[in-house]
Amino acid sequence: MRIPRQVSGTKVAKALRVPGYDRVRQDGSHIPLTTSLNGTHHVTIPNHKPLKLGTLLGGVLKPVAAHHGLTLEELLAKISL
């Protein structure tokens, strides 16, 4: 599995449309997303360029994968990040 590097918060927000996340609004430098699939889930992505690896994995991708019952590898393959 290859972890994406040098990816922006905007690109991650666009990629998360595939598993059903929609942009709620934009609050300054953060992009809140929400989904109603498999129950309601919210995730906030910093609009930084690039995102730090720890933020990308621990704060965004792992919680999204856990909510949808996927492994990190399956989620990355699904969203083509």
N, C-alpha and C positions, 0 to 999 in steps of 0.2 A: 504494500500500500504506500502510495506517495502522498505525503501531506503537502497541500498547496502552500507555496511561499509567495511573498510579494503580492498578496491579494487584498483588494480594498474592501471596506465595509459595504460599499454600494454594490460591488460585484457579488458578495455573499448574499446580500438581501435579494438581489435578482435571482440568484441560483435557488434560494429557498422558496421561490414560487412553486417549484415542482412538487414538493411535499405539501403544498396547500397553505403556505404562509402569505399573508397580505400585509402590506405596509399600512399601519394605523395612522401615523402622522410623522412628522420629523421634529424632534425637539433639539434644536441646536446641533450638537455634534453626535447625536445618537439616533439610531433608526429603530423604533419599536415595531416588532412584527407580531402577529397573532394568527392562530389557526383554530378551527373548530373541529378538525378531523381527529378522531380518537379522543375526544374531550378537548376542552379549551387549553391552549398552551401559549404562553407569551415568551418572547425572547427579545433582548435589546442588543443591537449591534453597534459598536462605536463606528462612526463614519471616519475612520482613519485610513491613511494610505501609506504604507501597508499596515494590516492588522498584525499585532504581535502573535506569535505562534501559540503562546499559552492562552491568550484571550480567544483566539479562533477555536482552539480545541476545547478547552475547559469551560468557556463561557457561552459558546454558540453551538458547535457541532455535536459535542457529546450529549448535552441536554436535549437537542432536537432528535438525535438518534435514539436516545432512551425513551422519549415520548412516543415515538413511532414504532418502538420495538425492533429497531435495526441495530446492526453493528456499525461501527464507524466506517468500516470498509464498504458496507452495503450503501450507507448514506452517501459517501463520496462518489460511488459509482452511479447512484441514482441522480444526483444533482450535477454531475459532470463539472466539478469545480477544479 
